Amino acid sequence: MTATRDPGPPPGCDAELQIDHVRAVDGTGATAAVRCTRGPVRLGARFRRLREAAAPIDLVLIRILFYGRPVDELDPACTALVTLRGVGGTLLAPGDGTAGRRTIQGANPLP
């Protein structure tokens, strides 16, 4: 049995969040507990790829709560509660037979 090799992040990807669990989701976005796996990830980051799915997403990070306090960015290895707005929030929670956590990849806004 051979393992499928993860191709890694797409070009221009400097922001990556691993979804631990989704707290709320609707047609306009989602609120989720996450872990930063590539970053730092800043407010305004745009996520266009859900690594475990072929379906497109277009989510913008609009809020980061780190230990209950709003912050402008999240450093690698840190966890937080984030709010994302846009298309694809319903794809973040495993529930379609996908095991494990989901990872979203994208790019930070220009400084």
Backbone bond lengths (Angstrom), bond angles and torsions (degrees), N, CA, C in turn:
res aa  C-N    CA-C-N  psi(-1)  N-CA   C-N-CA  omega(-1)  CA-C   N-CA-C  phi
1 M - - - 1.447 - - 1.526 108.31 -
2 T 1.305 116.92 131.10 1.458 121.29 179.01 1.516 109.42 -108.54
3 A 1.301 115.75 142.48 1.462 121.17 179.28 1.521 109.26 -85.81
4 T 1.327 115.41 143.51 1.457 120.70 175.00 1.516 108.10 -78.67
5 R 1.295 116.03 126.86 1.466 121.26 -178.39 1.523 109.99 -83.33
6 D 1.326 115.72 130.72 1.461 121.19 176.84 1.524 107.49 -71.09
7 P 1.341 117.77 124.77 1.463 119.72 -178.36 1.523 113.65 -69.88
8 G 1.323 117.47 -6.16 1.457 120.39 -179.66 1.516 111.03 85.23
9 P 1.309 116.31 -175.13 1.460 119.72 -176.89 1.528 111.92 -71.65
10 P 1.326 116.78 150.76 1.458 119.40 175.93 1.531 110.41 -69.79
11 P 1.330 118.28 161.49 1.469 120.43 177.77 1.534 110.53 -56.23
12 G 1.298 116.38 139.13 1.463 121.30 178.64 1.512 114.34 83.59
13 C 1.334 117.48 2.11 1.468 121.07 179.98 1.517 109.09 -83.75
14 D 1.330 116.26 113.21 1.456 119.42 175.63 1.524 111.80 -124.26
15 A 1.339 116.10 10.54 1.457 121.58 179.89 1.528 108.77 -136.73
16 E 1.337 115.50 128.38 1.462 119.34 -179.44 1.519 108.90 -146.97
17 L 1.330 115.42 130.35 1.455 121.31 178.73 1.523 109.20 -126.05
18 Q 1.332 115.85 134.93 1.459 121.66 174.95 1.528 106.70 -97.97
19 I 1.323 115.93 125.38 1.463 121.32 -177.72 1.520 108.84 -81.05
20 D 1.333 117.29 119.53 1.455 120.90 176.04 1.527 109.22 -82.25
21 H 1.319 116.24 -54.66 1.459 120.77 173.06 1.527 109.88 -157.74
22 V 1.317 114.71 150.39 1.460 121.83 -179.57 1.519 107.76 -93.17
23 R 1.318 116.35 126.76 1.466 120.72 179.98 1.521 111.77 -89.92
24 A 1.323 116.54 -36.46 1.467 121.03 -179.38 1.523 108.03 -151.08
25 V 1.322 115.79 144.21 1.461 120.10 178.59 1.529 108.55 -149.13
26 D 1.324 115.63 142.45 1.459 120.99 173.96 1.522 108.17 -149.87
27 G 1.295 117.59 -171.07 1.459 121.62 -176.80 1.517 114.87 -67.86
28 T 1.340 117.48 -11.30 1.466 119.75 -177.81 1.515 113.80 -110.40
29 G 1.342 118.20 -0.74 1.451 119.26 179.01 1.506 112.65 156.19
30 A 1.345 114.98 -159.22 1.457 120.67 -176.10 1.518 110.89 -155.60
31 T 1.328 114.75 156.31 1.454 122.81 169.95 1.517 106.31 -118.70
32 A 1.342 116.19 128.77 1.462 119.76 -173.87 1.523 111.66 -145.28
33 A 1.332 114.85 151.38 1.457 121.43 169.47 1.521 106.38 -84.44
34 V 1.331 116.70 129.42 1.467 121.43 -173.72 1.522 111.64 -134.41
35 R 1.317 114.36 165.79 1.473 123.05 170.83 1.521 106.78 -125.13
36 C 1.316 117.15 130.88 1.461 121.65 178.45 1.528 108.38 -77.50
37 T 1.327 117.10 121.04 1.461 121.42 -179.80 1.528 112.20 -110.15
38 R 1.318 118.65 -12.05 1.463 123.62 173.57 1.522 105.99 -152.34
39 G 1.302 116.22 130.48 1.451 117.53 -176.96 1.505 111.94 173.65
40 P 1.315 117.03 -156.11 1.446 126.68 17.57 1.532 112.22 -69.08
41 V 1.333 114.58 153.67 1.465 121.75 177.35 1.523 106.93 -102.27
42 R 1.337 116.19 126.47 1.459 121.64 -176.15 1.527 111.89 -107.25
43 L 1.336 114.96 156.67 1.462 120.06 172.64 1.520 108.72 -52.31
44 G 1.312 116.57 140.66 1.454 121.16 -179.46 1.516 113.61 90.88
45 A 1.350 117.49 -5.45 1.466 120.11 177.74 1.532 109.02 -58.50
46 R 1.323 115.79 139.82 1.468 121.26 -179.39 1.525 108.67 -111.77
47 F 1.326 115.05 122.56 1.462 122.42 -179.18 1.522 109.17 -103.99
48 R 1.339 115.44 122.46 1.463 121.08 -177.04 1.521 113.41 -119.62
49 R 1.343 116.48 0.02 1.466 118.43 -177.86 1.524 110.11 -137.03
50 L 1.318 115.43 129.64 1.452 123.08 170.11 1.513 105.09 -102.37
51 R 1.328 116.56 108.58 1.460 121.54 -168.87 1.525 113.09 -55.14
52 E 1.305 119.44 -34.76 1.460 122.14 -175.65 1.530 114.52 -90.67
53 A 1.314 118.66 6.45 1.462 120.85 -177.16 1.522 110.93 -142.18
54 A 1.310 114.76 151.33 1.463 119.99 178.40 1.526 111.71 -83.81
55 A 1.329 116.97 -18.77 1.462 120.78 -177.45 1.527 110.66 -65.21
56 P 1.318 117.55 137.45 1.467 120.05 179.57 1.532 111.48 -75.07
57 I 1.315 114.80 150.63 1.462 121.34 172.72 1.526 107.45 -130.83
58 D 1.301 116.07 160.83 1.467 122.26 173.78 1.519 106.68 -149.34
59 L 1.327 115.59 87.73 1.458 122.03 -175.41 1.524 110.24 -119.96
60 V 1.327 116.03 137.33 1.465 122.34 178.76 1.526 108.59 -112.83
61 L 1.322 116.31 133.33 1.463 122.42 179.06 1.522 109.17 -77.32
62 I 1.340 116.52 115.35 1.466 119.36 -176.61 1.528 113.69 -111.28
63 R 1.363 116.78 -12.27 1.468 118.72 -179.57 1.520 109.92 -155.91
64 I 1.339 115.41 137.75 1.465 122.48 174.86 1.530 107.33 -128.12
65 L 1.331 116.33 122.24 1.458 120.80 174.09 1.523 107.89 -111.66
66 F 1.326 116.04 114.07 1.461 123.16 -179.56 1.526 106.78 -108.65
67 Y 1.318 117.19 112.46 1.458 122.92 -173.93 1.533 110.72 51.85
68 G 1.333 115.77 42.45 1.452 121.73 176.26 1.513 115.89 80.11
69 R 1.337 117.26 -1.43 1.468 120.70 -179.43 1.523 110.42 -111.82
70 P 1.339 117.45 138.09 1.464 119.03 177.81 1.532 110.87 -69.79
71 V 1.333 115.78 136.38 1.468 122.14 177.36 1.525 108.08 -133.37
72 D 1.338 115.76 163.64 1.462 121.57 -178.52 1.520 113.61 -90.12
73 E 1.349 117.12 -18.58 1.463 119.87 179.57 1.517 110.40 -153.73
74 L 1.336 114.36 160.15 1.459 121.81 -179.79 1.518 108.26 -124.86
75 D 1.336 116.07 124.91 1.462 121.62 -179.05 1.523 111.67 -80.17
76 P 1.340 116.97 157.30 1.462 120.79 177.02 1.530 111.32 -55.56
77 A 1.327 114.72 143.87 1.466 125.45 179.32 1.526 113.31 77.24
78 C 1.324 118.12 -6.90 1.464 121.07 178.73 1.527 109.95 -88.06
79 T 1.329 115.02 152.37 1.459 120.84 176.81 1.515 109.52 -113.08
80 A 1.336 115.40 154.59 1.459 120.43 -179.05 1.524 109.33 -162.99
81 L 1.307 115.36 170.59 1.455 122.44 171.25 1.525 106.08 -101.40
82 V 1.327 117.02 124.67 1.465 120.39 -177.37 1.516 111.02 -122.56
83 T 1.319 115.21 154.42 1.455 121.91 173.35 1.515 107.89 -116.87
84 L 1.319 115.49 129.67 1.468 123.58 -179.67 1.519 108.05 -120.00
85 R 1.322 117.25 139.51 1.465 121.89 178.29 1.510 109.15 -123.05
86 G 1.336 115.32 142.78 1.447 120.26 177.58 1.513 111.41 134.01
87 V 1.317 115.66 -153.57 1.458 123.06 -174.33 1.526 110.79 -100.02
88 G 1.323 116.62 131.28 1.457 121.04 174.19 1.511 115.08 111.54
89 G 1.299 118.96 3.51 1.455 121.66 -179.98 1.515 113.16 -59.33
90 T 1.320 116.99 -33.67 1.468 120.37 -179.15 1.525 112.13 -68.74
91 L 1.327 118.09 -16.41 1.468 121.40 179.79 1.527 113.26 -83.63
92 L 1.332 117.90 -8.65 1.453 121.08 -172.94 1.521 114.26 -74.39
93 A 1.310 117.56 -30.81 1.461 120.47 -177.00 1.519 110.42 -88.77
94 P 1.353 117.05 127.85 1.460 118.16 173.48 1.523 107.78 -60.66
95 G 1.275 117.56 146.09 1.451 120.96 -177.96 1.512 109.89 167.87
96 D 1.316 115.33 -6.78 1.455 119.97 179.02 1.529 110.36 -103.82
97 G 1.347 115.55 28.60 1.459 119.41 -178.50 1.510 113.12 91.84
98 T 1.323 117.81 -1.62 1.457 121.51 179.77 1.525 109.06 -84.51
99 A 1.312 116.68 125.04 1.459 120.71 178.42 1.530 109.57 -90.15
100 G 1.315 115.90 152.45 1.458 119.97 174.81 1.514 113.53 86.50
101 R 1.311 114.04 -176.94 1.453 121.19 -177.25 1.521 110.84 -87.72
102 R 1.310 114.88 153.48 1.462 121.57 177.59 1.515 109.62 -97.41
103 T 1.332 116.71 153.63 1.457 122.15 179.67 1.521 109.23 -129.30
104 I 1.335 116.10 128.71 1.458 120.55 175.91 1.526 108.52 -105.68
105 Q 1.324 115.35 142.62 1.464 121.65 -177.45 1.524 109.38 -127.33
106 G 1.328 114.91 143.13 1.453 119.36 179.59 1.504 112.55 -169.95
107 A 1.324 114.71 -153.92 1.453 120.58 -175.20 1.526 110.56 -133.40
108 N 1.327 114.96 143.00 1.456 121.18 175.10 1.522 109.69 -73.81
109 P 1.353 116.99 156.05 1.466 118.81 174.50 1.513 109.92 -68.94
110 L 1.313 116.32 157.03 1.454 120.31 175.74 1.522 109.06 -65.07
111 P 1.340 117.12 144.10 1.478 119.69 -178.62 1.508 112.39 -65.51
